[in-house]
Amino acid sequence: MCGVDNLAVRGDTTTMKIRKISHLACCAIFVAVCLGGTLLRGATTRPSKKAPVRVLFLGNSYTYGNKLPQVVAGLAAADKSARPLEVKMVASGGKNLVWHAGNKASQEAIATGRWDYVILQDQSLTPTLMPDRTRQGAGKLNAAITKSGARTMFFMTWQRRPTPELLKKYPDMHKRNSKTYMDVGRELKAAVAPVGYAWKMAYDANPKWPLYAKDNSHPSRMGTYLTACVFYSTIYNKSPAGLPAKVILSKSGTHRTVLGIPPSDAKKLQAIAWQAVRQAKKELADKPPARPSKQR
């Protein structure tokens, strides 16, 4: 059965509720389900009476790859001082924000979830090549998110691996992509998770770090770990320093490693993630909203 997944991190156990959705919506997210990107398992957590932070992710394969929402929840569960994290995801391969704005499953998830944050991830090239289309989808979704009582957070994605071919085709992809996300964040007074900043910092620090999968676009396990650290820091407004290098999940009382990287690399990437988040927060606070494009 196709479904929209709900991962809840609470107390000693993790619950997962699969909501039935219409046949049409099932077809719409069939790609993501078939690729295994939307089926989340529960994360190891601890007893807590604190109210959870509830987060909805809307995106595509950059969001469901390596079970990103689950990894973020796992990092949060490892922080004994943090409020528990509940995550849900509606994601389908190759989709953009305009698609989510018109997708029934996405709209229903926004309206019914009582979220703290709804995270929006656009198709990887759209903010670079068609920023007004990013604004169009973001504006419609932000209106629904605000109406629901939640706050919008943008998932600033990374540029594709800067190979000679890519640099020739998109010489300023990082600059244009990050600018679009930051400008739209200012315009809508939304939060921005500066994943793209962190990836650029990490690549510049050590080009040999395997952040990318073999397609030079999607994240490797290390890339997903760095991305999850950025989300942790953006959601909780604190450094991820000291979080485990491996995210351990639990199912039926047994433990398994979902994602792990060398501890020495984890320590460095945690520092980079926090640096990127602080930089983005300063930029959002220091600069006024950008003037909207006349083409809209």
C-alpha atoms as an extended CHARMM CRD file, in Angstrom:
* protein
*
       296  EXT
         1         1  MET       CA              0.0000000000        0.0000000000        0.0000000000  PROA      1               0.0000000000
         2         2  CYS       CA              1.2180000000        3.4760000000       -0.8200000000  PROA      2               0.0000000000
         3         3  GLY       CA              1.2060000000        5.8670000000        2.1180000000  PROA      3               0.0000000000
         4         4  VAL       CA              2.3070000000        9.0630000000        3.7280000000  PROA      4               0.0000000000
         5         5  ASP       CA              4.6200000000        8.1890000000        6.5690000000  PROA      5               0.0000000000
         6         6  ASN       CA              4.4460000000        9.4180000000       10.1240000000  PROA      6               0.0000000000
         7         7  LEU       CA              7.4700000000        8.8940000000       12.4150000000  PROA      7               0.0000000000
         8         8  ALA       CA              6.8190000000        9.7550000000       16.0410000000  PROA      8               0.0000000000
         9         9  VAL       CA              9.6410000000        9.7620000000       18.5770000000  PROA      9               0.0000000000
        10        10  ARG       CA              8.0500000000        9.4630000000       22.0210000000  PROA      10              0.0000000000
        11        11  GLY       CA              8.9760000000        7.8740000000       25.3540000000  PROA      11              0.0000000000
        12        12  ASP       CA             10.5570000000        4.4210000000       25.1910000000  PROA      12              0.0000000000
        13        13  THR       CA              9.0230000000        3.4700000000       21.8930000000  PROA      13              0.0000000000
        14        14  THR       CA              8.5360000000        4.8740000000       18.4590000000  PROA      14              0.0000000000
        15        15  THR       CA              5.1880000000        4.6700000000       16.7420000000  PROA      15              0.0000000000
        16        16  MET       CA              4.4700000000        4.7860000000       13.0810000000  PROA      16              0.0000000000
        17        17  LYS       CA              1.0710000000        5.4200000000       11.6110000000  PROA      17              0.0000000000
        18        18  ILE       CA              0.3920000000        4.8730000000        7.9530000000  PROA      18              0.0000000000
        19        19  ARG       CA             -2.5240000000        6.9370000000        6.7630000000  PROA      19              0.0000000000
        20        20  LYS       CA             -4.5710000000        5.7300000000        3.8670000000  PROA      20              0.0000000000
        21        21  ILE       CA             -4.7710000000        8.2070000000        1.0700000000  PROA      21              0.0000000000
        22        22  SER       CA             -6.6990000000        8.2940000000       -2.1920000000  PROA      22              0.0000000000
        23        23  HSD       CA             -5.6950000000        6.1880000000       -5.1560000000  PROA      23              0.0000000000
        24        24  LEU       CA             -4.7290000000        9.3420000000       -7.0220000000  PROA      24              0.0000000000
        25        25  ALA       CA             -2.3950000000       10.5020000000       -4.2710000000  PROA      25              0.0000000000
        26        26  CYS       CA             -0.9050000000        7.0050000000       -4.0260000000  PROA      26              0.0000000000
        27        27  CYS       CA              0.0050000000        7.1300000000       -7.6800000000  PROA      27              0.0000000000
        28        28  ALA       CA              1.5310000000       10.5610000000       -7.2320000000  PROA      28              0.0000000000
        29        29  ILE       CA              4.0210000000        9.3750000000       -4.6330000000  PROA      29              0.0000000000
        30        30  PHE       CA              4.5180000000        5.8860000000       -6.0670000000  PROA      30              0.0000000000
        31        31  VAL       CA              8.0580000000        6.6290000000       -7.2180000000  PROA      31              0.0000000000
        32        32  ALA       CA              9.2250000000        7.6240000000       -3.7510000000  PROA      32              0.0000000000
        33        33  VAL       CA              7.6540000000        4.5660000000       -2.1340000000  PROA      33              0.0000000000
        34        34  CYS       CA              9.0930000000        2.1770000000       -4.6670000000  PROA      34              0.0000000000
        35        35  LEU       CA             12.5470000000        3.5780000000       -4.0790000000  PROA      35              0.0000000000
        36        36  GLY       CA             12.1280000000        2.9460000000       -0.3870000000  PROA      36              0.0000000000
        37        37  GLY       CA             12.4610000000        6.6200000000        0.4500000000  PROA      37              0.0000000000
        38        38  THR       CA              9.2780000000        7.1900000000        2.3700000000  PROA      38              0.0000000000
        39        39  LEU       CA              9.1180000000        4.1900000000        4.6680000000  PROA      39              0.0000000000
        40        40  LEU       CA             10.4670000000        5.3210000000        8.0200000000  PROA      40              0.0000000000
        41        41  ARG       CA             11.2430000000        3.1420000000       11.0210000000  PROA      41              0.0000000000
        42        42  GLY       CA             11.3430000000        4.2840000000       14.6320000000  PROA      42              0.0000000000
        43        43  ALA       CA             14.3750000000        5.8880000000       16.1940000000  PROA      43              0.0000000000
        44        44  THR       CA             15.8800000000        4.9480000000       19.5350000000  PROA      44              0.0000000000
        45        45  THR       CA             14.8050000000        7.5110000000       22.1050000000  PROA      45              0.0000000000
        46        46  ARG       CA             14.4310000000        8.0370000000       25.8280000000  PROA      46              0.0000000000
        47        47  PRO       CA             11.6040000000        8.6210000000       28.2940000000  PROA      47              0.0000000000
        48        48  SER       CA             10.4660000000       12.2380000000       28.0800000000  PROA      48              0.0000000000
        49        49  LYS       CA              7.5040000000       14.2850000000       29.2190000000  PROA      49              0.0000000000
        50        50  LYS       CA              8.5370000000       17.2640000000       27.0940000000  PROA      50              0.0000000000
        51        51  ALA       CA              6.1950000000       18.3580000000       24.3100000000  PROA      51              0.0000000000
        52        52  PRO       CA              7.6150000000       17.1220000000       20.9990000000  PROA      52              0.0000000000
        53        53  VAL       CA              8.7930000000       19.2850000000       18.1360000000  PROA      53              0.0000000000
        54        54  ARG       CA              6.6760000000       18.2530000000       15.1480000000  PROA      54              0.0000000000
        55        55  VAL       CA              8.2120000000       18.6140000000       11.6790000000  PROA      55              0.0000000000
        56        56  LEU       CA              6.7990000000       17.8670000000        8.2310000000  PROA      56              0.0000000000
        57        57  PHE       CA              9.1890000000       17.4300000000        5.2880000000  PROA      57              0.0000000000
        58        58  LEU       CA              7.9580000000       18.1230000000        1.7360000000  PROA      58              0.0000000000
        59        59  GLY       CA             10.4300000000       17.3740000000       -1.0470000000  PROA      59              0.0000000000
        60        60  ASN       CA             11.7870000000       14.7630000000       -3.4250000000  PROA      60              0.0000000000
        61        61  SER       CA             14.6860000000       12.2990000000       -3.5130000000  PROA      61              0.0000000000
        62        62  TYR       CA             17.0310000000       14.7940000000       -1.8410000000  PROA      62              0.0000000000
        63        63  THR       CA             14.6670000000       14.5830000000        1.1490000000  PROA      63              0.0000000000
        64        64  TYR       CA             13.9300000000       10.8540000000        1.2120000000  PROA      64              0.0000000000
        65        65  GLY       CA             17.4210000000        9.7220000000        0.1870000000  PROA      65              0.0000000000
        66        66  ASN       CA             19.1470000000        7.7940000000        2.9990000000  PROA      66              0.0000000000
        67        67  LYS       CA             16.0080000000        8.3910000000        5.0990000000  PROA      67              0.0000000000
        68        68  LEU       CA             16.9890000000       11.9520000000        5.9820000000  PROA      68              0.0000000000
        69        69  PRO       CA             14.0100000000       12.7610000000        8.2730000000  PROA      69              0.0000000000
        70        70  GLN       CA             14.7040000000        9.5840000000       10.2040000000  PROA      70              0.0000000000
        71        71  VAL       CA             18.3560000000       10.5220000000       10.6450000000  PROA      71              0.0000000000
        72        72  VAL       CA             17.4190000000       13.9860000000       11.9440000000  PROA      72              0.0000000000
        73        73  ALA       CA             15.0610000000       12.3200000000       14.4270000000  PROA      73              0.0000000000
        74        74  GLY       CA             17.8420000000        9.9440000000       15.4620000000  PROA      74              0.0000000000
        75        75  LEU       CA             20.2440000000       12.8020000000       16.1750000000  PROA      75              0.0000000000
        76        76  ALA       CA             17.5850000000       14.5870000000       18.2140000000  PROA      76              0.0000000000
        77        77  ALA       CA             16.8920000000       11.4140000000       20.1780000000  PROA      77              0.0000000000
        78        78  ALA       CA             20.5720000000       11.2440000000       21.1190000000  PROA      78              0.0000000000
        79        79  ASP       CA             20.3990000000       14.6920000000       22.7240000000  PROA      79              0.0000000000
        80        80  LYS       CA             19.0520000000       14.0950000000       26.2220000000  PROA      80              0.0000000000
        81        81  SER       CA             18.3650000000       17.8000000000       26.7460000000  PROA      81              0.0000000000
        82        82  ALA       CA             16.3370000000       18.3320000000       23.5670000000  PROA      82              0.0000000000
        83        83  ARG       CA             12.5920000000       18.0550000000       23.1380000000  PROA      83              0.0000000000
        84        84  PRO       CA             11.6040000000       14.8320000000       21.3290000000  PROA      84              0.0000000000
        85        85  LEU       CA             11.2200000000       15.1180000000       17.5720000000  PROA      85              0.0000000000
        86        86  GLU       CA              8.3100000000       13.8300000000       15.4940000000  PROA      86              0.0000000000
        87        87  VAL       CA              8.7530000000       13.8200000000       11.7300000000  PROA      87              0.0000000000
        88        88  LYS       CA              6.5620000000       13.0750000000        8.7680000000  PROA      88              0.0000000000
        89        89  MET       CA              7.3980000000       13.1740000000        5.0670000000  PROA      89              0.0000000000
        90        90  VAL       CA              5.5880000000       13.5850000000        1.7750000000  PROA      90              0.0000000000
        91        91  ALA       CA              8.1590000000       13.1380000000       -0.9920000000  PROA      91              0.0000000000
        92        92  SER       CA              8.2520000000       11.9920000000       -4.6030000000  PROA      92              0.0000000000
        93        93  GLY       CA             11.1920000000       11.7630000000       -6.9800000000  PROA      93              0.0000000000
        94        94  GLY       CA             11.9240000000       14.8380000000       -9.0850000000  PROA      94              0.0000000000
        95        95  LYS       CA              9.0200000000       16.9170000000       -7.7540000000  PROA      95              0.0000000000
        96        96  ASN       CA              9.1830000000       20.6440000000       -7.0370000000  PROA      96              0.0000000000
        97        97  LEU       CA              7.3660000000       23.0840000000       -4.7590000000  PROA      97              0.0000000000
        98        98  VAL       CA              4.7410000000       23.9440000000       -7.3660000000  PROA      98              0.0000000000
        99        99  TRP       CA              3.8450000000       20.2480000000       -7.5180000000  PROA      99              0.0000000000
       100       100  HSD       CA              3.5230000000       20.0330000000       -3.7350000000  PROA      100             0.0000000000
       101       101  ALA       CA              1.3690000000       23.1750000000       -3.7380000000  PROA      101             0.0000000000
       102       102  GLY       CA             -1.1410000000       21.3370000000       -5.9220000000  PROA      102             0.0000000000
       103       103  ASN       CA             -0.7420000000       17.8630000000       -4.4130000000  PROA      103             0.0000000000
       104       104  LYS       CA             -3.6420000000       16.7410000000       -2.2550000000  PROA      104             0.0000000000
       105       105  ALA       CA             -1.5050000000       14.5990000000        0.0620000000  PROA      105             0.0000000000
       106       106  SER       CA              0.8840000000       17.4870000000        0.7140000000  PROA      106             0.0000000000
       107       107  GLN       CA             -1.9370000000       19.9260000000        1.4200000000  PROA      107             0.0000000000
       108       108  GLU       CA             -3.7320000000       17.4990000000        3.7250000000  PROA      108             0.0000000000
       109       109  ALA       CA             -0.5210000000       16.8170000000        5.6240000000  PROA      109             0.0000000000
       110       110  ILE       CA              0.0410000000       20.5500000000        6.1680000000  PROA      110             0.0000000000
       111       111  ALA       CA             -3.5240000000       21.1830000000        7.2950000000  PROA      111             0.0000000000
       112       112  THR       CA             -3.9380000000       18.2750000000        9.6940000000  PROA      112             0.0000000000
       113       113  GLY       CA             -0.5420000000       17.7760000000       11.3440000000  PROA      113             0.0000000000
       114       114  ARG       CA             -0.3240000000       20.5490000000       13.9590000000  PROA      114             0.0000000000
       115       115  TRP       CA              3.3000000000       21.0560000000       12.9740000000  PROA      115             0.0000000000
       116       116  ASP       CA              5.9190000000       23.3340000000       14.4670000000  PROA      116             0.0000000000
       117       117  TYR       CA              7.7890000000       23.4850000000       11.1560000000  PROA      117             0.0000000000
       118       118  VAL       CA              7.0310000000       22.4790000000        7.5820000000  PROA      118             0.0000000000
       119       119  ILE       CA             10.2700000000       22.0510000000        5.6140000000  PROA      119             0.0000000000
       120       120  LEU       CA             10.1710000000       22.8300000000        1.8840000000  PROA      120             0.0000000000
       121       121  GLN       CA             12.7160000000       21.4430000000       -0.5980000000  PROA      121             0.0000000000
       122       122  ASP       CA             12.5190000000       22.4510000000       -4.2550000000  PROA      122             0.0000000000
       123       123  GLN       CA             13.7920000000       20.4690000000       -7.2230000000  PROA      123             0.0000000000
       124       124  SER       CA             17.5800000000       20.8280000000       -7.2600000000  PROA      124             0.0000000000
       125       125  LEU       CA             17.9130000000       23.0000000000      -10.3860000000  PROA      125             0.0000000000
       126       126  THR       CA             14.7700000000       25.1260000000      -10.0810000000  PROA      126             0.0000000000
       127       127  PRO       CA             16.1440000000       27.7790000000       -7.6730000000  PROA      127             0.0000000000
       128       128  THR       CA             19.1430000000       28.2500000000       -9.9870000000  PROA      128             0.0000000000
       129       129  LEU       CA             17.3830000000       28.2650000000      -13.3590000000  PROA      129             0.0000000000
       130       130  MET       CA             13.8340000000       29.3500000000      -12.5060000000  PROA      130             0.0000000000
       131       131  PRO       CA             13.8480000000       31.2740000000       -9.1930000000  PROA      131             0.0000000000
       132       132  ASP       CA             10.4260000000       32.7650000000       -9.8520000000  PROA      132             0.0000000000
       133       133  ARG       CA              8.9810000000       29.2600000000      -10.0300000000  PROA      133             0.0000000000
       134       134  THR       CA             10.5190000000       28.5590000000       -6.6190000000  PROA      134             0.0000000000
       135       135  ARG       CA              8.8500000000       31.7380000000       -5.3410000000  PROA      135             0.0000000000
       136       136  GLN       CA              5.5300000000       30.6860000000       -6.8380000000  PROA      136             0.0000000000
       137       137  GLY       CA              5.4470000000       27.3060000000       -5.1290000000  PROA      137             0.0000000000
       138       138  ALA       CA              6.9360000000       28.6320000000       -1.9040000000  PROA      138             0.0000000000
       139       139  GLY       CA              4.3640000000       31.4180000000       -1.6610000000  PROA      139             0.0000000000
       140       140  LYS       CA              1.4000000000       29.0900000000       -2.0650000000  PROA      140             0.0000000000
       141       141  LEU       CA              2.7510000000       26.5570000000        0.4010000000  PROA      141             0.0000000000
       142       142  ASN       CA              3.7360000000       29.2180000000        2.9250000000  PROA      142             0.0000000000
       143       143  ALA       CA              0.1680000000       30.5580000000        2.8980000000  PROA      143             0.0000000000
       144       144  ALA       CA             -1.1700000000       27.0960000000        3.7630000000  PROA      144             0.0000000000
       145       145  ILE       CA              1.5360000000       26.5570000000        6.3780000000  PROA      145             0.0000000000
       146       146  THR       CA              0.8650000000       29.8950000000        8.0650000000  PROA      146             0.0000000000
       147       147  LYS       CA             -2.8680000000       29.1910000000        8.0820000000  PROA      147             0.0000000000
       148       148  SER       CA             -2.2080000000       25.8690000000        9.8360000000  PROA      148             0.0000000000
       149       149  GLY       CA             -0.2660000000       27.6140000000       12.6070000000  PROA      149             0.0000000000
       150       150  ALA       CA              3.1480000000       26.2300000000       11.6380000000  PROA      150             0.0000000000
       151       151  ARG       CA              6.2810000000       28.0150000000       10.4540000000  PROA      151             0.0000000000
       152       152  THR       CA              7.9420000000       27.5000000000        7.0850000000  PROA      152             0.0000000000
       153       153  MET       CA             11.5560000000       26.3270000000        6.9130000000  PROA      153             0.0000000000
       154       154  PHE       CA             13.3660000000       26.0900000000        3.5850000000  PROA      154             0.0000000000
       155       155  PHE       CA             15.7580000000       23.2560000000        2.8030000000  PROA      155             0.0000000000
       156       156  MET       CA             18.5430000000       25.0740000000        0.9480000000  PROA      156             0.0000000000
       157       157  THR       CA             19.9940000000       22.2640000000       -1.1420000000  PROA      157             0.0000000000
       158       158  TRP       CA             23.6020000000       21.9380000000       -2.3360000000  PROA      158             0.0000000000
       159       159  GLN       CA             25.0420000000       22.4510000000       -5.7700000000  PROA      159             0.0000000000
       160       160  ARG       CA             25.8470000000       19.3270000000       -7.7080000000  PROA      160             0.0000000000
       161       161  ARG       CA             29.4530000000       18.1400000000       -7.5500000000  PROA      161             0.0000000000
       162       162  PRO       CA             31.5440000000       20.9390000000       -9.1130000000  PROA      162             0.0000000000
       163       163  THR       CA             33.0270000000       18.8970000000      -11.9400000000  PROA      163             0.0000000000
       164       164  PRO       CA             34.4790000000       20.7410000000      -14.9710000000  PROA      164             0.0000000000
       165       165  GLU       CA             31.3500000000       19.8150000000      -16.9220000000  PROA      165             0.0000000000
       166       166  LEU       CA             29.0170000000       21.2110000000      -14.2780000000  PROA      166             0.0000000000
       167       167  LEU       CA             31.0250000000       24.3980000000      -13.8040000000  PROA      167             0.0000000000
       168       168  LYS       CA             30.9050000000       24.9900000000      -17.5380000000  PROA      168             0.0000000000
       169       169  LYS       CA             27.1260000000       24.4660000000      -17.6640000000  PROA      169             0.0000000000
       170       170  TYR       CA             26.2210000000       26.1180000000      -14.3360000000  PROA      170             0.0000000000
       171       171  PRO       CA             29.2340000000       28.2680000000      -13.3550000000  PROA      171             0.0000000000
       172       172  ASP       CA             27.4700000000       29.9520000000      -10.4420000000  PROA      172             0.0000000000
       173       173  MET       CA             25.0350000000       27.2680000000       -9.2880000000  PROA      173             0.0000000000
       174       174  HSD       CA             25.9040000000       27.5170000000       -5.5970000000  PROA      174             0.0000000000
       175       175  LYS       CA             25.5970000000       31.3110000000       -5.5390000000  PROA      175             0.0000000000
       176       176  ARG       CA             22.3070000000       31.4450000000       -7.4370000000  PROA      176             0.0000000000
       177       177  ASN       CA             20.7490000000       28.4940000000       -5.6280000000  PROA      177             0.0000000000
       178       178  SER       CA             21.5810000000       29.7760000000       -2.1430000000  PROA      178             0.0000000000
       179       179  LYS       CA             20.5550000000       33.3370000000       -3.0460000000  PROA      179             0.0000000000
       180       180  THR       CA             17.1000000000       32.1780000000       -4.1270000000  PROA      180             0.0000000000
       181       181  TYR       CA             16.5090000000       30.2910000000       -0.8880000000  PROA      181             0.0000000000
       182       182  MET       CA             17.7850000000       33.1540000000        1.2610000000  PROA      182             0.0000000000
       183       183  ASP       CA             15.8010000000       35.7840000000       -0.6490000000  PROA      183             0.0000000000
       184       184  VAL       CA             12.5680000000       33.7770000000       -0.4570000000  PROA      184             0.0000000000
       185       185  GLY       CA             13.2190000000       33.1090000000        3.2250000000  PROA      185             0.0000000000
       186       186  ARG       CA             13.5040000000       36.8400000000        3.8550000000  PROA      186             0.0000000000
       187       187  GLU       CA             10.4530000000       37.6760000000        1.7590000000  PROA      187             0.0000000000
       188       188  LEU       CA              8.2840000000       35.1690000000        3.6060000000  PROA      188             0.0000000000
       189       189  LYS       CA              9.9640000000       35.6700000000        7.0070000000  PROA      189             0.0000000000
       190       190  ALA       CA             10.6930000000       31.9570000000        7.0570000000  PROA      190             0.0000000000
       191       191  ALA       CA             13.5360000000       29.9430000000        8.5300000000  PROA      191             0.0000000000
       192       192  VAL       CA             16.2540000000       28.5780000000        6.2420000000  PROA      192             0.0000000000
       193       193  ALA       CA             18.2810000000       25.4120000000        6.8810000000  PROA      193             0.0000000000
       194       194  PRO       CA             21.5040000000       26.3430000000        5.0310000000  PROA      194             0.0000000000
       195       195  VAL       CA             22.4920000000       22.8850000000        3.8880000000  PROA      195             0.0000000000
       196       196  GLY       CA             23.9910000000       24.3380000000        0.7160000000  PROA      196             0.0000000000
       197       197  TYR       CA             26.2920000000       26.5770000000        2.7610000000  PROA      197             0.0000000000
       198       198  ALA       CA             27.4690000000       23.6000000000        4.8270000000  PROA      198             0.0000000000
       199       199  TRP       CA             28.1690000000       21.4540000000        1.7730000000  PROA      199             0.0000000000
       200       200  LYS       CA             30.1750000000       24.2600000000        0.1460000000  PROA      200             0.0000000000
       201       201  MET       CA             32.1980000000       24.7550000000        3.3480000000  PROA      201             0.0000000000
       202       202  ALA       CA             32.8200000000       21.0180000000        3.6760000000  PROA      202             0.0000000000
       203       203  TYR       CA             33.8210000000       20.5820000000        0.0340000000  PROA      203             0.0000000000
       204       204  ASP       CA             36.1890000000       23.5490000000        0.2230000000  PROA      204             0.0000000000
       205       205  ALA       CA             37.6940000000       22.1850000000        3.4570000000  PROA      205             0.0000000000
       206       206  ASN       CA             38.2400000000       18.6890000000        2.0630000000  PROA      206             0.0000000000
       207       207  PRO       CA             37.2980000000       17.9270000000       -1.5710000000  PROA      207             0.0000000000
       208       208  LYS       CA             38.0450000000       14.2630000000       -0.9030000000  PROA      208             0.0000000000
       209       209  TRP       CA             35.1590000000       13.9230000000        1.5450000000  PROA      209             0.0000000000
       210       210  PRO       CA             32.6030000000       11.6550000000       -0.1740000000  PROA      210             0.0000000000
       211       211  LEU       CA             29.5700000000       13.9060000000        0.2200000000  PROA      211             0.0000000000
       212       212  TYR       CA             28.0670000000       12.9110000000       -3.1260000000  PROA      212             0.0000000000
       213       213  ALA       CA             26.6560000000        9.6600000000       -4.4200000000  PROA      213             0.0000000000
       214       214  LYS       CA             27.9970000000        8.2640000000       -7.6840000000  PROA      214             0.0000000000
       215       215  ASP       CA             25.6070000000       10.4220000000       -9.7360000000  PROA      215             0.0000000000
       216       216  ASN       CA             27.3430000000       13.6020000000       -8.4420000000  PROA      216             0.0000000000
       217       217  SER       CA             23.9720000000       14.9470000000       -7.3590000000  PROA      217             0.0000000000
       218       218  HSD       CA             22.3590000000       12.9450000000       -4.5580000000  PROA      218             0.0000000000
       219       219  PRO       CA             23.9030000000       12.6380000000       -1.0920000000  PROA      219             0.0000000000
       220       220  SER       CA             26.1180000000        9.8500000000        0.1200000000  PROA      220             0.0000000000
       221       221  ARG       CA             25.7130000000        8.6730000000        3.7000000000  PROA      221             0.0000000000
       222       222  MET       CA             28.2410000000       11.2990000000        4.7570000000  PROA      222             0.0000000000
       223       223  GLY       CA             26.3270000000       13.9670000000        2.8360000000  PROA      223             0.0000000000
       224       224  THR       CA             23.1060000000       12.9770000000        4.5590000000  PROA      224             0.0000000000
       225       225  TYR       CA             24.8270000000       13.0780000000        7.9580000000  PROA      225             0.0000000000
       226       226  LEU       CA             26.0150000000       16.6330000000        7.3150000000  PROA      226             0.0000000000
       227       227  THR       CA             22.5420000000       17.6150000000        6.1070000000  PROA      227             0.0000000000
       228       228  ALA       CA             20.9350000000       16.1320000000        9.2240000000  PROA      228             0.0000000000
       229       229  CYS       CA             23.3430000000       18.0810000000       11.4460000000  PROA      229             0.0000000000
       230       230  VAL       CA             22.2850000000       21.3100000000        9.7360000000  PROA      230             0.0000000000
       231       231  PHE       CA             18.6090000000       20.5250000000       10.3490000000  PROA      231             0.0000000000
       232       232  TYR       CA             19.2850000000       19.6150000000       13.9640000000  PROA      232             0.0000000000
       233       233  SER       CA             21.0790000000       22.9340000000       14.5260000000  PROA      233             0.0000000000
       234       234  THR       CA             18.4170000000       24.9510000000       12.7010000000  PROA      234             0.0000000000
       235       235  ILE       CA             15.4950000000       23.3480000000       14.5340000000  PROA      235             0.0000000000
       236       236  TYR       CA             17.0350000000       23.4260000000       18.0140000000  PROA      236             0.0000000000
       237       237  ASN       CA             19.2800000000       26.4910000000       17.5650000000  PROA      237             0.0000000000
       238       238  LYS       CA             22.2730000000       24.7220000000       19.0660000000  PROA      238             0.0000000000
       239       239  SER       CA             25.5070000000       23.1230000000       17.9550000000  PROA      239             0.0000000000
       240       240  PRO       CA             25.4380000000       19.4270000000       16.9950000000  PROA      240             0.0000000000
       241       241  ALA       CA             28.8610000000       18.9780000000       18.6040000000  PROA      241             0.0000000000
       242       242  GLY       CA             28.9900000000       15.7980000000       20.6310000000  PROA      242             0.0000000000
       243       243  LEU       CA             26.1920000000       14.0070000000       18.8080000000  PROA      243             0.0000000000
       244       244  PRO       CA             26.9670000000       10.4110000000       17.8120000000  PROA      244             0.0000000000
       245       245  ALA       CA             28.6260000000        9.5670000000       14.5110000000  PROA      245             0.0000000000
       246       246  LYS       CA             26.1430000000        6.7120000000       14.1060000000  PROA      246             0.0000000000
       247       247  VAL       CA             22.3730000000        7.0040000000       14.2120000000  PROA      247             0.0000000000
       248       248  ILE       CA             20.9420000000        3.8940000000       15.8420000000  PROA      248             0.0000000000
       249       249  LEU       CA             17.2910000000        2.9580000000       15.2920000000  PROA      249             0.0000000000
       250       250  SER       CA             15.1430000000        0.4380000000       17.1180000000  PROA      250             0.0000000000
       251       251  LYS       CA             12.5780000000       -2.0200000000       15.8260000000  PROA      251             0.0000000000
       252       252  SER       CA             10.9360000000       -4.7600000000       17.8790000000  PROA      252             0.0000000000
       253       253  GLY       CA             13.4760000000       -4.3020000000       20.6250000000  PROA      253             0.0000000000
       254       254  THR       CA             16.5070000000       -4.7900000000       18.3980000000  PROA      254             0.0000000000
       255       255  HSD       CA             19.0230000000       -2.1360000000       17.3620000000  PROA      255             0.0000000000
       256       256  ARG       CA             20.5280000000       -1.4940000000       13.9730000000  PROA      256             0.0000000000
       257       257  THR       CA             22.7600000000        1.1680000000       12.4760000000  PROA      257             0.0000000000
       258       258  VAL       CA             20.9120000000        3.1810000000        9.8770000000  PROA      258             0.0000000000
       259       259  LEU       CA             23.6800000000        5.6180000000        9.0610000000  PROA      259             0.0000000000
       260       260  GLY       CA             27.1820000000        6.1340000000       10.3890000000  PROA      260             0.0000000000
       261       261  ILE       CA             30.4250000000        7.8550000000        9.4400000000  PROA      261             0.0000000000
       262       262  PRO       CA             33.9210000000        7.8960000000       11.0200000000  PROA      262             0.0000000000
       263       263  PRO       CA             33.8390000000        9.7640000000       14.3540000000  PROA      263             0.0000000000
       264       264  SER       CA             36.7130000000       12.0520000000       13.3290000000  PROA      264             0.0000000000
       265       265  ASP       CA             34.7770000000       13.1550000000       10.2420000000  PROA      265             0.0000000000
       266       266  ALA       CA             31.5660000000       13.5420000000       12.2300000000  PROA      266             0.0000000000
       267       267  LYS       CA             33.2600000000       15.9550000000       14.6320000000  PROA      267             0.0000000000
       268       268  LYS       CA             34.4840000000       18.1470000000       11.7710000000  PROA      268             0.0000000000
       269       269  LEU       CA             31.1680000000       18.0860000000        9.9340000000  PROA      269             0.0000000000
       270       270  GLN       CA             29.2880000000       18.9960000000       13.1080000000  PROA      270             0.0000000000
       271       271  ALA       CA             31.4510000000       22.1130000000       13.4440000000  PROA      271             0.0000000000
       272       272  ILE       CA             30.8470000000       23.0190000000        9.7940000000  PROA      272             0.0000000000
       273       273  ALA       CA             27.0840000000       22.5640000000       10.1630000000  PROA      273             0.0000000000
       274       274  TRP       CA             26.9650000000       24.9150000000       13.1450000000  PROA      274             0.0000000000
       275       275  GLN       CA             29.1270000000       27.4760000000       11.3550000000  PROA      275             0.0000000000
       276       276  ALA       CA             26.7690000000       27.4080000000        8.3560000000  PROA      276             0.0000000000
       277       277  VAL       CA             23.6590000000       27.7920000000       10.5220000000  PROA      277             0.0000000000
       278       278  ARG       CA             25.1220000000       30.7470000000       12.4220000000  PROA      278             0.0000000000
       279       279  GLN       CA             26.1450000000       32.4210000000        9.1720000000  PROA      279             0.0000000000
       280       280  ALA       CA             22.6860000000       32.0340000000        7.6410000000  PROA      280             0.0000000000
       281       281  LYS       CA             20.9290000000       33.3050000000       10.7580000000  PROA      281             0.0000000000
       282       282  LYS       CA             23.1560000000       36.3840000000       10.7880000000  PROA      282             0.0000000000
       283       283  GLU       CA             22.4860000000       37.0720000000        7.1180000000  PROA      283             0.0000000000
       284       284  LEU       CA             18.7280000000       36.7140000000        7.5570000000  PROA      284             0.0000000000
       285       285  ALA       CA             18.7980000000       39.0850000000       10.5200000000  PROA      285             0.0000000000
       286       286  ASP       CA             21.1400000000       41.6660000000        8.9880000000  PROA      286             0.0000000000
       287       287  LYS       CA             19.6590000000       42.0140000000        5.5090000000  PROA      287             0.0000000000
       288       288  PRO       CA             16.1520000000       43.2980000000        4.6910000000  PROA      288             0.0000000000
       289       289  PRO       CA             13.8280000000       41.2580000000        2.4630000000  PROA      289             0.0000000000
       290       290  ALA       CA             14.8710000000       41.2760000000       -1.1610000000  PROA      290             0.0000000000
       291       291  ARG       CA             12.5760000000       43.1150000000       -3.5610000000  PROA      291             0.0000000000
       292       292  PRO       CA             10.3240000000       40.5880000000       -5.3760000000  PROA      292             0.0000000000
       293       293  SER       CA             10.9440000000       40.0270000000       -9.0690000000  PROA      293             0.0000000000
       294       294  LYS       CA              8.7900000000       42.0630000000      -11.4680000000  PROA      294             0.0000000000
       295       295  GLN       CA              8.0790000000       38.9000000000      -13.4290000000  PROA      295             0.0000000000
       296       296  ARG       CA              5.8460000000       37.4780000000      -10.7350000000  PROA      296             0.0000000000
